[in-house]
Amino acid sequence: MSDLESRVRAVLHDERYAVPGPPDPTTRVAAAIRRRQRNRMLVVGVAVLAVAVAVPLVLGPRRTPDRPTGTGSSPGAVPWLDAPTPLPSVAWSSPRSATSPCVAVDLSPATVQWAPGTANGHRVLIVSVRNTGLLPCTLADPARVHGADLTTGEPVTLVGQSTTYVDPPDDPTNERPPTLLPGDRAFANVVTDTGCDGGINPHTYRLDDITVVDRRDSLGAATAASVCPIVVGPWSRPLGADALAARGDAWPIGPLSAVVTVPGTVARGGELVYRVTLRNRTGDAVDLTPCPHYTERITRASATYRLNCAVHVIPAGGSVTYEMRMRVPPDLPAGDCVLFWQLGWPNGTVVAGATGNAPITVT
């Protein structure tokens, strides 16, 4: 036997080089289970990774919803924006000559709504009618409101007068009596007042209906408390060229109302810091685009600024509070007065209903 043959035989008999035989059934099953577990874990890992990558791609970056923000004197409010702006010019129509008297068949049924703003204990129920006829007519017949004093049980009839707290005499912005073209509206104010006699012993009134010319229209049995006698104002027509279009069927109640909150006093020559809350009473969002302006006034001191439209959408049923600042002239007369605030669009029209006022004392 050659040396090569002897070495080959030695290798063949060496157990280190033996070819392994087929595994037994138990070993085969265990190995298959381990492979299946490894494959399942691999699939799950890949799926988790895919979801983690896909979710941001589908959803996009997270957006922070619009909400009032602010710091300083009015935390939680949209900060004041130092952006004075000239008051937009408004085209005014001229008073019309009287024509044939309106008759009931010319006029739509009366609609009523409470004005959102109150001042010095007053509340205002605004009644409106529209000329639904084919010809112009003049509504000169005073309104008559019928109801009852629920405190005493006595019936009450109120006849329209020339002036009320919100109907100043010689008001150049309204035509009285109003001459209505087809489609025009006339308005009358029913004014309550709890500021008389220190507000003691208020009576509760129910307002049942109103006589428009010779027809009675329902007021929905509106109730109101008043210490002073309730006063009904004259029928009037706003003279702003676009006032009726801007105010629509519910002038001056519109999609927004304004609530003004002020400190009790402000010093002459100082800065008044106050808040205005705009509330959306409708079921649709109100988009403040284009960004409106606002006018603030204390007696003869007045200023117009652009609103801070960082929050440009007021959601349905929602509200936004704004910080306001007003510089008070040092020569402003001291005493009790009213801060008036009004929102307006850049074209000069007033935002329907977005008017508020609050009593304040200048010291």
Sequence and secondary structure as in RCSB ss.txt:
>XXXX:A:sequence
MSDLESRVRAVLHDERYAVPGPPDPTTRVAAAIRRRQRNRMLVVGVAVLAVAVAVPLVLGPRRTPDRPTGTGSSP
GAVPWLDAPTPLPSVAWSSPRSATSPCVAVDLSPATVQWAPGTANGHRVLIVSVRNTGLLPCTLADPARVHGADL
TTGEPVTLVGQSTTYVDPPDDPTNERPPTLLPGDRAFANVVTDTGCDGGINPHTYRLDDITVVDRRDSLGAATAA
SVCPIVVGPWSRPLGADALAARGDAWPIGPLSAVVTVPGTVARGGELVYRVTLRNRTGDAVDLTPCPHYTERITR
ASATYRLNCAVHVIPAGGSVTYEMRMRVPPDLPAGDCVLFWQLGWPNGTVVAGATGNAPITVT
>XXXX:A:secstr
  HHHHHHHHHHT GGG       HHHHHHHHHHHHHHHHHHHHHHHHHHHHHHHHHHH S          TTST
TSB     B       B       SB  GGGB   EEEE S  BTTEEEEEEEEEB SSS EE  S  EEEEEET
TTTEEEEEE  S BTTB TT TTEESS EE TT EEEEEEEEE  GGGG S EEEEEEEEEETTEEEEEEEEEEE
ESS  EE   BEE BTTHHHHHGGGTT  SEEEEEE  SEE TTSEEEEEEEEEE SSS EE  S  EEEEEETT
EEEEEE  TTS EE TT EEEEEEEEE  TTS  EEEEEEEEEE TTS EEEEEEEEEEEEE 
